[in-house]
């Protein structure tokens, strides 16, 4: 399950920044960075949620972008990127602890097979007085 795509990073942080950092990396490195962000998030969510989450909550895309950007910037990480990363990890810890709950679609309940119960009865044992 992918929580964020390259397009999500570019939309949040500008395509120039992402393209510049991506150009300094080996081909496919951004895909690895995004996959690492997904794995980190899944590690926090696995104990309390059924994965993969479908649809992906928007907050997880934001968190995945913050984690991926922090890793993408490497040695050139900015204070803002570091704070976003720290905030993202804190939020994930809150989700794991149950302080924050994700808004996810409830799983479809399994339908029980249709069953009809028949109870045999006998004739009345008691009758009202004056009636046959």
C-alpha positions in Angstrom: 0.0 0.0 0.0 1.4 3.4 -1.0 0.5 6.3 1.2 2.3 8.9 -0.9 3.4 9.3 -4.4 6.0 11.5 -6.1 3.1 13.8 -7.2 2.1 14.2 -3.5 5.6 15.3 -2.6 5.7 17.7 -5.5 2.3 19.2 -4.6 3.3 19.7 -1.0 6.9 20.9 -1.3 7.2 22.0 -4.9 8.2 20.1 -7.9 11.5 22.0 -8.2 12.7 20.9 -4.8 11.7 17.3 -5.4 13.3 17.2 -8.9 16.5 18.8 -7.6 16.9 16.3 -4.8 15.9 13.4 -7.0 18.5 14.4 -9.6 21.2 14.0 -7.0 20.1 10.4 -6.2 20.4 7.1 -8.1 17.5 6.2 -10.4 14.7 4.7 -8.4 15.9 6.1 -5.1 12.8 8.2 -4.6 10.7 5.0 -4.9 12.7 3.4 -2.2 12.4 6.4 0.0 8.6 6.4 -0.4 8.5 2.7 0.3 10.5 3.2 3.4 8.0 5.8 4.6 5.2 3.3 4.0 7.0 0.6 5.9 7.6 2.9 8.8 3.9 3.9 8.9 2.8 0.3 8.6 5.0 -0.6 11.6 3.1 1.8 13.8 -0.4 0.9 12.4 0.0 -2.9 12.3 -0.9 -3.5 15.9 -4.2 -1.6 15.7 -5.5 -1.7 12.1 -6.0 -4.2 9.4 -3.6 -3.3 6.6 -3.7 -2.2 3.8 -5.9 0.7 4.6 -8.4 1.4 1.8 -9.0 4.2 1.2 -5.9 5.8 2.6 -6.7 8.5 5.1 -5.5 12.0 3.9 -3.5 12.4 7.1 -1.4 9.4 6.3 -0.4 10.9 3.0 0.7 14.0 4.8 2.7 11.9 7.3 4.3 9.8 4.5 5.3 13.0 2.7 6.9 14.4 5.8 8.9 11.2 6.4 9.9 10.9 2.8 11.0 14.5 2.5 13.1 14.2 5.6 14.8 11.2 4.1 15.0 12.7 0.7 16.8 15.8 1.9 19.4 13.8 3.7 22.3 16.0 4.9 20.6 19.1 3.5 17.6 18.7 5.8 16.0 22.0 6.9 14.7 22.8 10.3 11.1 22.8 9.0 11.6 19.3 7.4 13.1 18.0 10.7 10.1 19.5 12.7 7.6 18.0 10.2 9.3 14.6 10.6 9.4 14.8 14.4 5.7 15.8 14.4 4.8 12.9 12.1 6.6 10.4 14.3 4.8 11.8 17.4 1.5 11.5 15.6 2.2 7.9 14.6 3.1 7.1 18.2 -0.2 8.6 19.3 -2.1 6.5 16.8 -0.3 3.4 18.0 -1.1 4.2 21.6 -4.8 4.8 20.8 -4.7 8.5 21.6 -5.6 9.3 18.0 -7.9 7.1 15.9 -7.7 7.0 12.2 -10.9 7.6 10.2 -11.0 4.4 8.2 -13.9 2.6 6.6 -15.4 -0.1 8.7 -14.9 -3.6 7.4 -17.9 -5.1 5.7 -19.6 -7.5 8.2 -19.9 -11.1 7.1 -23.4 -12.0 6.4 -24.7 -15.1 8.2 -26.4 -17.6 6.1 -30.2 -17.3 6.1 -31.7 -19.7 8.6 -35.2 -20.5 9.4 -36.1 -22.1 12.7 -39.2 -24.2 12.8 -40.7 -25.1 16.1 -43.3 -27.9 16.1 -46.4 -27.3 18.3 -49.1 -29.4 19.6 -52.8 -28.9 20.1 -53.9 -26.6 22.9 -53.8 -28.1 26.3 -56.0 -25.5 28.0 -59.3 -24.1 26.7 -61.4 -21.2 27.8 -64.6 -22.1 29.6 -67.6 -22.1 27.3 -65.7 -22.5 24.1 -65.2 -25.6 22.2 
